[in-house]
Amino acid sequence: MRKIYYLKTCDTCKRILKSLPNTAGFVFQDIKEAPLTLRQLEEIHALSGSYEVLFSKRAKLYKEMGLKDENLSEADFKRYLLEHYTFLNRPVIIRDDQIFIGNSPKVVAQAIHSLS
């Protein structure tokens, strides 16, 4: 599978996608227009090994809902990821059996190197 989950209105996602050397053959899914399905989330989870790693704790809604003060379980992370697109740590880049989650410089560098 070659897929990129992103948010087209996110400047960081746009910048990262422009920096990727070879995205031919990738399917792009704007998670606001086409939210993650349960099946897609479970596929991503199978590669990442954790719902928490997929979850963005920097999301504005995370703080607004008071989730930072709660002890969330994997089931909670899964539920919130399915409820609202903003909780996905994006972009999520999947290339065959490799997954790159988020926008940290280290992850972006790994994704660029892998796609070169």
MOPAC internal coordinates of N, CA, C and O (Angstrom, degrees):
PM7 1SCF
backbone

  N    0.0000 0     0.00 0     0.00 0    0    0    0
  C    1.4571 1     0.00 0     0.00 0    1    0    0
  C    1.5234 1   108.66 1     0.00 0    2    1    0
  O    1.2310 1   121.46 1   -41.32 1    3    2    1
  N    1.3029 1   114.82 1   138.68 1    3    2    1
  C    1.4722 1   121.62 1   175.51 1    5    3    2
  C    1.5218 1   106.45 1  -129.37 1    6    5    3
  O    1.2310 1   121.63 1   -74.13 1    7    6    5
  N    1.3190 1   114.50 1   105.87 1    7    6    5
  C    1.4542 1   118.85 1  -173.67 1    9    7    6
  C    1.5254 1   109.96 1  -146.55 1   10    9    7
  O    1.2310 1   121.51 1   -31.41 1   11   10    9
  N    1.3297 1   114.71 1   148.59 1   11   10    9
  C    1.4614 1   120.80 1   176.55 1   13   11   10
  C    1.5201 1   107.90 1  -130.43 1   14   13   11
  O    1.2310 1   121.49 1   -59.32 1   15   14   13
  N    1.3230 1   114.76 1   120.68 1   15   14   13
  C    1.4599 1   121.45 1   174.00 1   17   15   14
  C    1.5238 1   106.37 1   -97.79 1   18   17   15
  O    1.2310 1   120.85 1   -53.59 1   19   18   17
  N    1.3145 1   115.97 1   126.41 1   19   18   17
  C    1.4605 1   120.33 1  -174.63 1   21   19   18
  C    1.5238 1   109.13 1  -151.62 1   22   21   19
  O    1.2310 1   121.35 1    -1.78 1   23   22   21
  N    1.3211 1   115.02 1   178.22 1   23   22   21
  C    1.4620 1   121.91 1   175.46 1   25   23   22
  C    1.5241 1   106.38 1  -123.75 1   26   25   23
  O    1.2310 1   120.46 1   -63.34 1   27   26   25
  N    1.3297 1   116.73 1   116.66 1   27   26   25
  C    1.4667 1   119.33 1  -172.99 1   29   27   26
  C    1.5270 1   113.23 1   -68.49 1   30   29   27
  O    1.2310 1   119.78 1   162.33 1   31   30   29
  N    1.3165 1   118.02 1   -17.67 1   31   30   29
  C    1.4622 1   120.54 1   178.01 1   33   31   30
  C    1.5291 1   112.54 1   -90.41 1   34   33   31
  O    1.2310 1   120.28 1   179.08 1   35   34   33
  N    1.3161 1   117.07 1    -0.92 1   35   34   33
  C    1.4692 1   121.77 1  -178.10 1   37   35   34
  C    1.5301 1   109.49 1   -90.78 1   38   37   35
  O    1.2310 1   120.70 1   -61.69 1   39   38   37
  N    1.3195 1   116.26 1   118.31 1   39   38   37
  C    1.4614 1   120.75 1  -179.44 1   41   39   38
  C    1.5308 1   111.90 1   -62.40 1   42   41   39
  O    1.2310 1   120.45 1   143.99 1   43   42   41
  N    1.3247 1   116.75 1   -36.01 1   43   42   41
  C    1.4639 1   120.15 1   179.18 1   45   43   42
  C    1.5236 1   110.24 1   -64.69 1   46   45   43
  O    1.2310 1   120.34 1   135.52 1   47   46   45
  N    1.3256 1   116.96 1   -44.48 1   47   46   45
  C    1.4748 1   120.31 1   177.08 1   49   47   46
  C    1.5209 1   110.25 1   -59.72 1   50   49   47
  O    1.2310 1   120.19 1   134.64 1   51   50   49
  N    1.3208 1   117.25 1   -45.36 1   51   50   49
  C    1.4713 1   121.11 1  -179.85 1   53   51   50
  C    1.5256 1   111.08 1   -59.01 1   54   53   51
  O    1.2310 1   120.88 1   135.03 1   55   54   53
  N    1.3291 1   115.92 1   -44.97 1   55   54   53
  C    1.4686 1   120.72 1  -179.67 1   57   55   54
  C    1.5260 1   110.69 1   -62.32 1   58   57   55
  O    1.2310 1   120.43 1   134.98 1   59   58   57
  N    1.3277 1   116.79 1   -45.02 1   59   58   57
  C    1.4614 1   120.67 1  -178.90 1   61   59   58
  C    1.5269 1   110.83 1   -65.51 1   62   61   59
  O    1.2310 1   120.33 1   136.28 1   63   62   61
  N    1.3271 1   116.97 1   -43.72 1   63   62   61
  C    1.4641 1   119.97 1  -179.15 1   65   63   62
  C    1.5300 1   111.28 1   -62.40 1   66   65   63
  O    1.2310 1   120.41 1   142.78 1   67   66   65
  N    1.3399 1   116.82 1   -37.22 1   67   66   65
  C    1.4667 1   120.61 1   177.35 1   69   67   66
  C    1.5276 1   111.33 1   -65.11 1   70   69   67
  O    1.2310 1   120.42 1   149.71 1   71   70   69
  N    1.3362 1   116.80 1   -30.29 1   71   70   69
  C    1.4606 1   120.67 1  -176.40 1   73   71   70
  C    1.5284 1   113.20 1   -81.76 1   74   73   71
  O    1.2310 1   120.10 1   167.16 1   75   74   73
  N    1.3154 1   117.42 1   -12.84 1   75   74   73
  C    1.4648 1   120.06 1  -179.11 1   77   75   74
  C    1.5263 1   109.90 1   -73.83 1   78   77   75
  O    1.2310 1   120.12 1   -49.14 1   79   78   77
  N    1.3335 1   117.38 1   130.86 1   79   78   77
  C    1.4585 1   120.51 1  -172.52 1   81   79   78
  C    1.5251 1   115.70 1   -74.12 1   82   81   79
  O    1.2310 1   119.46 1   149.47 1   83   82   81
  N    1.3151 1   118.64 1   -30.53 1   83   82   81
  C    1.4641 1   118.85 1  -173.54 1   85   83   82
  C    1.5209 1   109.98 1  -149.25 1   86   85   83
  O    1.2310 1   120.57 1   -82.86 1   87   86   85
  N    1.3153 1   116.52 1    97.14 1   87   86   85
  C    1.4613 1   120.04 1   179.65 1   89   87   86
  C    1.5247 1   111.90 1  -109.87 1   90   89   87
  O    1.2310 1   120.47 1  -165.08 1   91   90   89
  N    1.3214 1   116.71 1    14.92 1   91   90   89
  C    1.4671 1   120.33 1   176.50 1   93   91   90
  C    1.5229 1   108.44 1   -62.04 1   94   93   91
  O    1.2310 1   120.89 1   -45.67 1   95   94   93
  N    1.2986 1   115.90 1   134.33 1   95   94   93
  C    1.4548 1   120.36 1   179.30 1   97   95   94
  C    1.5204 1   114.34 1    88.16 1   98   97   95
  O    1.2310 1   120.50 1   177.98 1   99   98   97
  N    1.3228 1   116.65 1    -2.02 1   99   98   97
  C    1.4655 1   120.30 1   178.13 1  101   99   98
  C    1.5211 1   110.21 1   -88.36 1  102  101   99
  O    1.2310 1   121.04 1   -33.62 1  103  102  101
  N    1.3122 1   115.62 1   146.38 1  103  102  101
  C    1.4574 1   121.94 1   172.60 1  105  103  102
  C    1.5214 1   106.35 1   -98.09 1  106  105  103
  O    1.2310 1   120.42 1   -51.45 1  107  106  105
  N    1.3252 1   116.80 1   128.55 1  107  106  105
  C    1.4569 1   122.28 1   179.65 1  109  107  106
  C    1.5219 1   108.63 1  -103.06 1  110  109  107
  O    1.2310 1   120.69 1   -48.89 1  111  110  109
  N    1.3400 1   116.29 1   131.11 1  111  110  109
  C    1.4615 1   120.54 1   178.29 1  113  111  110
  C    1.5192 1   109.52 1  -126.43 1  114  113  111
  O    1.2310 1   121.29 1   -66.65 1  115  114  113
  N    1.3344 1   115.14 1   113.35 1  115  114  113
  C    1.4586 1   121.08 1   174.42 1  117  115  114
  C    1.5291 1   106.66 1   -76.60 1  118  117  115
  O    1.2310 1   120.51 1   -66.68 1  119  118  117
  N    1.3138 1   116.63 1   113.32 1  119  118  117
  C    1.4671 1   120.65 1  -171.88 1  121  119  118
  C    1.5205 1   114.16 1   -71.77 1  122  121  119
  O    1.2310 1   120.47 1   168.51 1  123  122  121
  N    1.3261 1   116.71 1   -11.49 1  123  122  121
  C    1.4690 1   118.57 1   174.84 1  125  123  122
  C    1.5290 1   109.82 1   -81.62 1  126  125  123
  O    1.2310 1   120.76 1   137.83 1  127  126  125
  N    1.3109 1   116.16 1   -42.17 1  127  126  125
  C    1.4671 1   120.94 1   179.84 1  129  127  126
  C    1.5238 1   112.11 1   -77.51 1  130  129  127
  O    1.2310 1   120.60 1   145.80 1  131  130  129
  N    1.3153 1   116.46 1   -34.20 1  131  130  129
  C    1.4691 1   121.71 1  -179.14 1  133  131  130
  C    1.5300 1   107.79 1  -133.45 1  134  133  131
  O    1.2310 1   120.35 1   -95.33 1  135  134  133
  N    1.3329 1   116.93 1    84.67 1  135  134  133
  C    1.4704 1   120.58 1  -176.74 1  137  135  134
  C    1.5349 1   112.24 1   -58.09 1  138  137  135
  O    1.2310 1   121.69 1   -24.69 1  139  138  137
  N    1.3132 1   114.37 1   155.31 1  139  138  137
  C    1.4572 1   120.54 1   177.43 1  141  139  138
  C    1.5240 1   110.57 1   -58.35 1  142  141  139
  O    1.2310 1   121.13 1   -41.65 1  143  142  141
  N    1.3108 1   115.44 1   138.35 1  143  142  141
  C    1.4572 1   120.10 1   172.82 1  145  143  142
  C    1.5280 1   107.86 1   -92.44 1  146  145  143
  O    1.2310 1   120.97 1   -13.83 1  147  146  145
  N    1.3145 1   115.76 1   166.17 1  147  146  145
  C    1.4674 1   120.02 1   177.16 1  149  147  146
  C    1.5224 1   109.87 1   -58.38 1  150  149  147
  O    1.2310 1   120.36 1   136.05 1  151  150  149
  N    1.3096 1   116.92 1   -43.95 1  151  150  149
  C    1.4741 1   120.91 1  -179.18 1  153  151  150
  C    1.5253 1   111.26 1   -61.31 1  154  153  151
  O    1.2310 1   120.39 1   135.36 1  155  154  153
  N    1.3418 1   116.85 1   -44.64 1  155  154  153
  C    1.4691 1   120.31 1   179.52 1  157  155  154
  C    1.5230 1   110.86 1   -63.24 1  158  157  155
  O    1.2310 1   120.66 1   136.19 1  159  158  157
  N    1.3339 1   116.34 1   -43.81 1  159  158  157
  C    1.4613 1   119.77 1  -179.75 1  161  159  158
  C    1.5238 1   110.29 1   -62.19 1  162  161  159
  O    1.2310 1   120.28 1   139.64 1  163  162  161
  N    1.3132 1   117.07 1   -40.36 1  163  162  161
  C    1.4685 1   119.94 1   179.32 1  165  163  162
  C    1.5296 1   111.31 1   -67.49 1  166  165  163
  O    1.2310 1   119.96 1   145.04 1  167  166  165
  N    1.3382 1   117.69 1   -34.96 1  167  166  165
  C    1.4674 1   120.63 1   175.34 1  169  167  166
  C    1.5299 1   110.95 1   -64.57 1  170  169  167
  O    1.2310 1   120.78 1   136.38 1  171  170  169
  N    1.3248 1   116.11 1   -43.62 1  171  170  169
  C    1.4653 1   120.28 1   178.63 1  173  171  170
  C    1.5294 1   109.75 1   -64.87 1  174  173  171
  O    1.2310 1   120.71 1   138.67 1  175  174  173
  N    1.3220 1   116.24 1   -41.33 1  175  174  173
  C    1.4666 1   121.01 1   179.30 1  177  175  174
  C    1.5232 1   110.82 1   -61.21 1  178  177  175
  O    1.2310 1   120.24 1   141.07 1  179  178  177
  N    1.3275 1   117.15 1   -38.93 1  179  178  177
  C    1.4624 1   120.76 1   179.67 1  181  179  178
  C    1.5310 1   111.18 1   -60.17 1  182  181  179
  O    1.2310 1   120.36 1   145.72 1  183  182  181
  N    1.3155 1   116.92 1   -34.28 1  183  182  181
  C    1.4662 1   121.01 1   178.82 1  185  183  182
  C    1.5259 1   112.50 1   -81.67 1  186  185  183
  O    1.2310 1   120.56 1   143.11 1  187  186  185
  N    1.3304 1   116.54 1   -36.89 1  187  186  185
  C    1.4683 1   120.08 1  -175.21 1  189  187  186
  C    1.5236 1   112.62 1   -86.78 1  190  189  187
  O    1.2310 1   120.39 1   150.04 1  191  190  189
  N    1.3291 1   116.86 1   -29.96 1  191  190  189
  C    1.4602 1   120.69 1  -179.81 1  193  191  190
  C    1.5097 1   114.94 1    83.99 1  194  193  191
  O    1.2310 1   120.09 1   178.47 1  195  194  193
  N    1.3408 1   117.44 1    -1.53 1  195  194  193
  C    1.4612 1   119.97 1  -176.25 1  197  195  194
  C    1.5205 1   110.53 1  -159.27 1  198  197  195
  O    1.2310 1   121.26 1   -42.19 1  199  198  197
  N    1.3249 1   115.20 1   137.81 1  199  198  197
  C    1.4652 1   118.92 1   172.73 1  201  199  198
  C    1.5289 1   109.76 1   -76.93 1  202  201  199
  O    1.2310 1   120.88 1   148.95 1  203  202  201
  N    1.3150 1   115.92 1   -31.05 1  203  202  201
  C    1.4650 1   119.28 1  -178.30 1  205  203  202
  C    1.5264 1   111.60 1   -62.89 1  206  205  203
  O    1.2310 1   120.00 1   140.79 1  207  206  205
  N    1.3223 1   117.61 1   -39.21 1  207  206  205
  C    1.4673 1   120.34 1  -179.82 1  209  207  206
  C    1.5313 1   111.30 1   -66.60 1  210  209  207
  O    1.2310 1   120.53 1   155.35 1  211  210  209
  N    1.3256 1   116.59 1   -24.65 1  211  210  209
  C    1.4638 1   121.46 1   177.43 1  213  211  210
  C    1.5180 1   112.57 1   -81.68 1  214  213  211
  O    1.2310 1   120.54 1   166.11 1  215  214  213
  N    1.3112 1   116.57 1   -13.89 1  215  214  213
  C    1.4630 1   123.20 1  -171.90 1  217  215  214
  C    1.5251 1   110.83 1   -90.81 1  218  217  215
  O    1.2310 1   120.50 1   -49.07 1  219  218  217
  N    1.3216 1   116.65 1   130.93 1  219  218  217
  C    1.4600 1   121.51 1   178.90 1  221  219  218
  C    1.5239 1   110.32 1   -90.85 1  222  221  219
  O    1.2310 1   121.33 1   -67.51 1  223  222  221
  N    1.3040 1   115.05 1   112.49 1  223  222  221
  C    1.4665 1   119.90 1   177.29 1  225  223  222
  C    1.5243 1   111.14 1   -85.29 1  226  225  223
  O    1.2310 1   120.91 1  -178.23 1  227  226  225
  N    1.3259 1   115.87 1     1.77 1  227  226  225
  C    1.4671 1   120.43 1   175.42 1  229  227  226
  C    1.5215 1   112.05 1   -95.54 1  230  229  227
  O    1.2310 1   120.50 1   176.72 1  231  230  229
  N    1.3136 1   116.65 1    -3.28 1  231  230  229
  C    1.4662 1   120.40 1  -179.72 1  233  231  230
  C    1.5304 1   110.34 1   -64.32 1  234  233  231
  O    1.2310 1   121.30 1   -42.71 1  235  234  233
  N    1.3089 1   115.13 1   137.29 1  235  234  233
  C    1.4673 1   121.09 1   179.70 1  237  235  234
  C    1.5331 1   111.33 1   -56.83 1  238  237  235
  O    1.2310 1   120.72 1   139.30 1  239  238  237
  N    1.3185 1   116.23 1   -40.70 1  239  238  237
  C    1.4588 1   121.75 1  -179.03 1  241  239  238
  C    1.5266 1   111.82 1   -64.13 1  242  241  239
  O    1.2310 1   120.15 1   150.19 1  243  242  241
  N    1.3164 1   117.32 1   -29.81 1  243  242  241
  C    1.4686 1   122.51 1   177.55 1  245  243  242
  C    1.5268 1   110.10 1   -58.70 1  246  245  243
  O    1.2310 1   120.88 1   134.99 1  247  246  245
  N    1.3125 1   115.92 1   -45.01 1  247  246  245
  C    1.4677 1   120.65 1   179.55 1  249  247  246
  C    1.5272 1   110.89 1   -75.12 1  250  249  247
  O    1.2310 1   120.46 1   137.90 1  251  250  249
  N    1.3344 1   116.72 1   -42.10 1  251  250  249
  C    1.4662 1   121.12 1  -178.41 1  253  251  250
  C    1.5273 1   112.36 1   -61.17 1  254  253  251
  O    1.2310 1   120.49 1   144.33 1  255  254  253
  N    1.3215 1   116.66 1   -35.67 1  255  254  253
  C    1.4678 1   120.84 1  -179.43 1  257  255  254
  C    1.5237 1   112.48 1   -84.00 1  258  257  255
  O    1.2310 1   120.50 1   176.72 1  259  258  257
  N    1.3256 1   116.65 1    -3.28 1  259  258  257
  C    1.4598 1   120.54 1   179.91 1  261  259  258
  C    1.5240 1   113.16 1    73.36 1  262  261  259
  O    1.2310 1   120.13 1  -159.80 1  263  262  261
  N    1.3289 1   117.36 1    20.20 1  263  262  261
  C    1.4567 1   120.60 1  -177.51 1  265  263  262
  C    1.5214 1   112.22 1   -69.59 1  266  265  263
  O    1.2310 1   120.59 1   155.91 1  267  266  265
  N    1.3323 1   116.48 1   -24.09 1  267  266  265
  C    1.4655 1   119.13 1  -179.41 1  269  267  266
  C    1.5203 1   111.78 1   -66.67 1  270  269  267
  O    1.2310 1   120.62 1   161.17 1  271  270  269
  N    1.3362 1   116.43 1   -18.83 1  271  270  269
  C    1.4590 1   120.68 1   179.85 1  273  271  270
  C    1.5287 1   112.57 1   -95.42 1  274  273  271
  O    1.2310 1   120.58 1  -178.80 1  275  274  273
  N    1.3285 1   116.50 1     1.20 1  275  274  273
  C    1.4564 1   121.05 1  -179.38 1  277  275  274
  C    1.5269 1   110.19 1  -105.97 1  278  277  275
  O    1.2310 1   121.32 1   -23.04 1  279  278  277
  N    1.3232 1   115.08 1   156.96 1  279  278  277
  C    1.4543 1   121.31 1   176.26 1  281  279  278
  C    1.5274 1   107.08 1   -97.67 1  282  281  279
  O    1.2310 1   120.60 1   -87.69 1  283  282  281
  N    1.3305 1   116.46 1    92.31 1  283  282  281
  C    1.4570 1   121.65 1  -173.76 1  285  283  282
  C    1.5249 1   111.85 1   -81.21 1  286  285  283
  O    1.2310 1   121.11 1   -39.81 1  287  286  285
  N    1.3324 1   115.49 1   140.19 1  287  286  285
  C    1.4567 1   121.91 1   176.96 1  289  287  286
  C    1.5264 1   109.07 1   -93.90 1  290  289  287
  O    1.2310 1   120.38 1    -7.35 1  291  290  289
  N    1.3249 1   116.88 1   172.65 1  291  290  289
  C    1.4639 1   121.17 1   175.82 1  293  291  290
  C    1.5274 1   109.91 1   -59.38 1  294  293  291
  O    1.2310 1   120.16 1   141.59 1  295  294  293
  N    1.3315 1   117.30 1   -38.41 1  295  294  293
  C    1.4690 1   120.97 1   178.81 1  297  295  294
  C    1.5255 1   110.53 1   -63.73 1  298  297  295
  O    1.2310 1   120.29 1   141.84 1  299  298  297
  N    1.3423 1   117.06 1   -38.16 1  299  298  297
  C    1.4667 1   120.83 1   177.50 1  301  299  298
  C    1.5299 1   110.57 1   -64.35 1  302  301  299
  O    1.2310 1   120.61 1   133.49 1  303  302  301
  N    1.3445 1   116.45 1   -46.51 1  303  302  301
  C    1.4672 1   119.99 1   179.22 1  305  303  302
  C    1.5247 1   110.16 1   -58.64 1  306  305  303
  O    1.2310 1   120.22 1   136.39 1  307  306  305
  N    1.3223 1   117.18 1   -43.61 1  307  306  305
  C    1.4591 1   121.76 1   179.74 1  309  307  306
  C    1.5266 1   110.59 1   -60.55 1  310  309  307
  O    1.2310 1   120.79 1   132.97 1  311  310  309
  N    1.3284 1   116.10 1   -47.03 1  311  310  309
  C    1.4648 1   120.90 1  -178.91 1  313  311  310
  C    1.5259 1   111.26 1   -60.47 1  314  313  311
  O    1.2310 1   120.20 1   132.83 1  315  314  313
  N    1.3330 1   117.22 1   -47.17 1  315  314  313
  C    1.4664 1   120.53 1  -179.54 1  317  315  314
  C    1.5279 1   112.22 1   -66.08 1  318  317  315
  O    1.2310 1   120.19 1   143.44 1  319  318  317
  N    1.3344 1   117.24 1   -36.56 1  319  318  317
  C    1.4659 1   120.31 1   176.88 1  321  319  318
  C    1.5224 1   111.20 1   -61.53 1  322  321  319
  O    1.2310 1   120.46 1   144.06 1  323  322  321
  N    1.3258 1   116.73 1   -35.94 1  323  322  321
  C    1.4606 1   120.54 1   179.03 1  325  323  322
  C    1.5258 1   112.20 1   -78.10 1  326  325  323
  O    1.2310 1   120.48 1   153.20 1  327  326  325
  N    1.3363 1   116.69 1   -26.80 1  327  326  325
  C    1.4636 1   120.89 1  -176.97 1  329  327  326
  C    1.5179 1   113.65 1   -76.70 1  330  329  327
  O    1.2310 1   120.30 1   142.21 1  331  330  329
  N    1.3374 1   117.03 1   -37.79 1  331  330  329
  C    1.4697 1   118.34 1  -174.40 1  333  331  330
  C    1.5235 1   111.08 1  -147.87 1  334  333  331
  O    1.2310 1   121.09 1   -49.86 1  335  334  333
  N    1.3158 1   115.53 1   130.14 1  335  334  333
  C    1.4640 1   121.77 1  -176.54 1  337  335  334
  C    1.5229 1   113.80 1   -59.48 1  338  337  335
  O    1.2310 1   120.12 1   151.58 1  339  338  337
  N    1.3104 1   117.37 1   -28.42 1  339  338  337
  C    1.4681 1   120.06 1  -174.57 1  341  339  338
  C    1.5308 1   112.85 1   -64.25 1  342  341  339
  O    1.2310 1   120.19 1   161.16 1  343  342  341
  N    1.3332 1   117.24 1   -18.84 1  343  342  341
  C    1.4586 1   120.04 1  -178.30 1  345  343  342
  C    1.5289 1   113.82 1   -79.91 1  346  345  343
  O    1.2310 1   119.75 1   169.07 1  347  346  345
  N    1.3329 1   118.09 1   -10.93 1  347  346  345
  C    1.4650 1   119.31 1   179.42 1  349  347  346
  C    1.5269 1   109.90 1   -76.91 1  350  349  347
  O    1.2310 1   121.10 1   -52.38 1  351  350  349
  N    1.3089 1   115.51 1   127.62 1  351  350  349
  C    1.4605 1   122.31 1   176.19 1  353  351  350
  C    1.5319 1   106.41 1   -73.71 1  354  353  351
  O    1.2310 1   120.06 1   -72.75 1  355  354  353
  N    1.2951 1   117.48 1   107.25 1  355  354  353
  C    1.4529 1   121.43 1  -169.11 1  357  355  354
  C    1.5223 1   112.91 1  -118.89 1  358  357  355
  O    1.2310 1   121.47 1   -19.87 1  359  358  357
  N    1.3184 1   114.80 1   160.13 1  359  358  357
  C    1.4528 1   128.48 1    -2.38 1  361  359  358
  C    1.5296 1   111.45 1   -76.07 1  362  361  359
  O    1.2310 1   121.25 1   -18.02 1  363  362  361
  N    1.3193 1   115.21 1   161.98 1  363  362  361
  C    1.4591 1   122.07 1   171.74 1  365  363  362
  C    1.5240 1   105.29 1  -114.22 1  366  365  363
  O    1.2310 1   121.48 1   -61.78 1  367  366  365
  N    1.3125 1   114.77 1   118.22 1  367  366  365
  C    1.4649 1   121.45 1  -177.55 1  369  367  366
  C    1.5226 1   108.02 1  -112.89 1  370  369  367
  O    1.2310 1   121.09 1   -57.34 1  371  370  369
  N    1.3172 1   115.53 1   122.66 1  371  370  369
  C    1.4620 1   120.44 1  -179.74 1  373  371  370
  C    1.5185 1   108.15 1  -117.65 1  374  373  371
  O    1.2310 1   121.55 1   -55.48 1  375  374  373
  N    1.3019 1   114.63 1   124.52 1  375  374  373
  C    1.4720 1   121.51 1   176.61 1  377  375  374
  C    1.5146 1   107.06 1  -128.36 1  378  377  375
  O    1.2310 1   121.24 1   -77.02 1  379  378  377
  N    1.3054 1   115.23 1   102.98 1  379  378  377
  C    1.4660 1   122.08 1  -177.37 1  381  379  378
  C    1.5303 1   109.35 1    56.89 1  382  381  379
  O    1.2310 1   119.65 1    68.10 1  383  382  381
  N    1.3396 1   118.27 1  -111.90 1  383  382  381
  C    1.4665 1   119.89 1  -178.48 1  385  383  382
  C    1.5326 1   112.45 1  -102.18 1  386  385  383
  O    1.2310 1   120.31 1  -169.15 1  387  386  385
  N    1.3249 1   117.01 1    10.85 1  387  386  385
  C    1.4646 1   121.29 1   178.34 1  389  387  386
  C    1.5161 1   109.56 1  -102.94 1  390  389  387
  O    1.2310 1   120.84 1   -35.22 1  391  390  389
  N    1.3422 1   116.01 1   144.78 1  391  390  389
  C    1.4581 1   120.44 1   177.30 1  393  391  390
  C    1.5232 1   108.60 1  -134.35 1  394  393  391
  O    1.2310 1   121.47 1   -41.14 1  395  394  393
  N    1.3159 1   114.80 1   138.86 1  395  394  393
  C    1.4645 1   122.53 1   178.57 1  397  395  394
  C    1.5240 1   106.22 1  -126.15 1  398  397  395
  O    1.2310 1   121.03 1   -59.53 1  399  398  397
  N    1.3200 1   115.63 1   120.47 1  399  398  397
  C    1.4604 1   120.85 1  -172.04 1  401  399  398
  C    1.5203 1   110.67 1  -118.77 1  402  401  399
  O    1.2310 1   120.85 1   -56.57 1  403  402  401
  N    1.3287 1   115.98 1   123.43 1  403  402  401
  C    1.4510 1   120.66 1   172.76 1  405  403  402
  C    1.5081 1   114.00 1    94.72 1  406  405  403
  O    1.2310 1   121.97 1     7.95 1  407  406  405
  N    1.3362 1   113.82 1  -172.05 1  407  406  405
  C    1.4577 1   119.56 1  -171.29 1  409  407  406
  C    1.5176 1   114.03 1  -122.89 1  410  409  407
  O    1.2310 1   120.37 1  -159.12 1  411  410  409
  N    1.3272 1   116.90 1    20.88 1  411  410  409
  C    1.4661 1   117.71 1   177.22 1  413  411  410
  C    1.5258 1   108.74 1   -66.75 1  414  413  411
  O    1.2310 1   120.03 1   -32.09 1  415  414  413
  N    1.3258 1   117.56 1   147.91 1  415  414  413
  C    1.4675 1   120.21 1  -179.54 1  417  415  414
  C    1.5306 1   112.69 1   -54.31 1  418  417  415
  O    1.2310 1   120.09 1   142.88 1  419  418  417
  N    1.3209 1   117.43 1   -37.12 1  419  418  417
  C    1.4672 1   121.27 1  -179.03 1  421  419  418
  C    1.5311 1   110.47 1   -65.55 1  422  421  419
  O    1.2310 1   120.04 1   134.22 1  423  422  421
  N    1.3186 1   117.53 1   -45.78 1  423  422  421
  C    1.4664 1   121.72 1  -179.42 1  425  423  422
  C    1.5247 1   110.25 1   -65.68 1  426  425  423
  O    1.2310 1   120.43 1   137.31 1  427  426  425
  N    1.3205 1   116.79 1   -42.69 1  427  426  425
  C    1.4680 1   120.74 1   179.67 1  429  427  426
  C    1.5286 1   110.03 1   -62.81 1  430  429  427
  O    1.2310 1   120.19 1   136.87 1  431  430  429
  N    1.3240 1   117.24 1   -43.13 1  431  430  429
  C    1.4681 1   121.18 1   178.68 1  433  431  430
  C    1.5281 1   110.62 1   -62.15 1  434  433  431
  O    1.2310 1   120.11 1   138.98 1  435  434  433
  N    1.3301 1   117.40 1   -41.02 1  435  434  433
  C    1.4605 1   120.93 1   177.80 1  437  435  434
  C    1.5278 1   111.40 1   -63.17 1  438  437  435
  O    1.2310 1   120.71 1   137.95 1  439  438  437
  N    1.3333 1   116.24 1   -42.05 1  439  438  437
  C    1.4637 1   120.74 1   179.66 1  441  439  438
  C    1.5269 1   110.43 1   -64.18 1  442  441  439
  O    1.2310 1   120.74 1   134.93 1  443  442  441
  N    1.3268 1   116.19 1   -45.07 1  443  442  441
  C    1.4735 1   120.49 1   179.53 1  445  443  442
  C    1.5353 1   109.81 1   -60.56 1  446  445  443
  O    1.2310 1   120.60 1   134.45 1  447  446  445
  N    1.3102 1   116.46 1   -45.55 1  447  446  445
  C    1.4761 1   120.54 1  -179.70 1  449  447  446
  C    1.5361 1   110.75 1   -62.42 1  450  449  447
  O    1.2310 1   120.49 1   137.73 1  451  450  449
  N    1.3160 1   116.67 1   -42.27 1  451  450  449
  C    1.4638 1   121.25 1  -178.64 1  453  451  450
  C    1.5279 1   112.65 1   -65.55 1  454  453  451
  O    1.2310 1   120.86 1   145.88 1  455  454  453
  N    1.3228 1   115.96 1   -34.12 1  455  454  453
  C    1.4615 1   120.26 1  -177.54 1  457  455  454
  C    1.5185 1   113.72 1   -88.21 1  458  457  455
  O    1.2310 1   120.65 1   173.35 1  459  458  457
  N    1.3274 1   116.36 1    -6.65 1  459  458  457
  C    1.4831 1   120.66 1  -179.43 1  461  459  458
  C    1.5012 1   111.99 1   -70.23 1  462  461  459
  O    1.2310 1   120.10 1   180.00 1  463  462  461

